[in-house]
Amino acid sequence: MPIATRHVDAGGRRTRVLEAGRGEPLLLIHAFPLTADFWQPQLEAPPPGWRVIAPDVLGPSETSMDDYAARIEAVAGALGLDRVGVGVVLGGLSMGGYIIFALVRRARLAVRGLVLADTRAEADTDEGRAGRKKMMALADAEGAAGVARDMLPKLVGETTHRERPHVVATVDALIASNSTAAIKAGLASMMTRPDSTPLLPSIDVPTLVVVGEEDVLTPPANADTLARGIRGSRLARIAKAGHLSSLERPDAFTAELEGFLREV
Ligand code: MLT
């Protein structure tokens, strides 16, 4: 399936958006510190009857999850997705999930279903915030390459490290394509995000929670909390995948996604 690249004016911010497939809108929000290309496997094989839309999210001027959510809303507006009567299905992995919680809280975009992959509802702990500050200093000192070296061991699972070196190389290249300023803004946004746990009982659209069984950043226990908190949600565990489950095991991830979308 050909992947189209376009640039839209999202509230005054030029934003690159990748798109493939035709049909109902499925808007996918990537993890930190990556880009829309993270969703390449899902863009190459869009679920039948669905139009996959993946915007770049990171930028130097966004400093909160609300800023990212506003950017997503602007992209949706520029593409006319806000006029789709039944709403869009939003999917997000890790930071993409944090942004989805901000979108749900703001309630400006009509949403028909959610896919929350390798993410968590909780805010950062004090220890987590201290780690973000260290990472900011590393980004200042060594740029994206230093951040990639630090994060890669945990971003992908042990099986991927052992058996899928091409995936590790892809993630490394995606991190390197972000500027130091955008990475630092991402860290600042994540460390100040609110706890979304109180939001979970109010989510009343069909929701798929996905987690890689080897995810050490947002482990299966986080997914269990999400699935317990969101009434009627469905939980899928992806074997032999770590934190970036959609890229590490696209076959298994997309099978779960397609099964969910058939029921939305
Ligand atoms: C991500 O994958 O988006 C980040 O690792 C999430 C985080 O650091 O909290």
Residues whose N, C-alpha, C, O or C-beta is under 5 A from the ligand:
A	BS01	MLT	A31 F32 L93 S94 M95
